[in-house]
Amino acid sequence: MSTKSTTIRISLFTKERIELLDFVRKDTFDEILLKLINFYENHKKDAEMKSEPEKKESDSTTIRISLSTKEKIETLDFVRKDTFDEILLKLINFYEKNKKKGLIE
């Protein structure tokens, strides 16, 4: 049984930030995003959300994720009219800021 998937457009800046996360090994983008979502969901009461850094205009690319992961991203409680790129940057910043507080298992 195959998982239905889709592609989302993000900046190369965001893709590079995802690839540089300390827990990333040979995970797929889908697995990485699920880990970020789970970290957010498990720690949002104990941690703070930080605004995304200013980014320079950059080229964009696409990444393939499952439809179920796309739906999870779209239903996060802080998502309003953000692009996927903005949402992913917020998740990355949330993870990076709060790992310093000892919230990483």
N, C-alpha and C positions, 0 to 999 in steps of 0.2 A: 504494500500500500504506500503510495507516494504522498508526501505532504504538499499541499498546494502552496505555492510561493508567489512572491511578487518582488518587484524592485522598487527601491525608493532612491530619490536623488538627494545627495548630500554634497557638501563642499569637500575638496581634497583636504583642507585643513582639518575638518571633523574626522574624516577617514583616518588621517595620520594620528590624531589624538586617540582614536579608538585603538589603533594598532599599537600604541605606546603604553597602554594601561598595564600596570604591573602584573595583573593576573592572566593576561592574554598569552596563550601558548600557540596551539594550533587549532584554536576554536574557530568555528564559523562565525560570521557576523551575527547570525541568528542567536547562537549560544552566548556570545558576548553581550548582546543587547538584553537577553533574558537575565543574565547575571546582574547587569546594571539595574534593570527593573526590579528584580528581587531584592537587591541591596536597598534600593530606594523604598520599596514597600515595607521592608523589615525595620528600617531605621528612620523613617520620616518623622516620627514623633520625638525622637531623641536628637535629631540633627537639624541643621539649617540649610535652606536652599540659598544658593549664591547665584547672582546674575551671571550670565555668560560673558566671557571676556570679549573685548572688541576684537573683531577679526578683520583681516584684510580681505579684500575681494580676491577670490581664488576661483580656479576652475572647479567644475563639479564632476561628479562621477556617480555611478549607481552601485548599490549593494543589494544582494538578494537575501531576503528574509522570508520566513513563513508568514502566511496570512494571519495565523493566530498571534504571532509576535507583533505584527502591524496593528492588530486590534488592541492588544495590551498597551502598546505605545499610545494609541489614540484615546484610550480611556484613563490614562494617568490623571490624578486629581489636579495637577497644576497646568494641564494642557488647555489652552484656549484656542487661539487662532495661530499658534506657532507652526512653523514649518517643521518637517522631520529633522532637519539640520539643527534648528534651534532647540528642539526637544532633546536631541541626543547630546548637544553641548551642555544643557542643563543637567542631564543625568551624569555625564562625565564629571562636571564640576562638583556636583553633589557628592559623588564617590570620592574624588580626590580631596576635597575639603574635609570630609568627615572621616576618612581613613586615618588622618592625623590625630583624630580624637580617640583613637583606639576602638572604633566601632567595627573594624574588620575582624572577622573570626579567623 
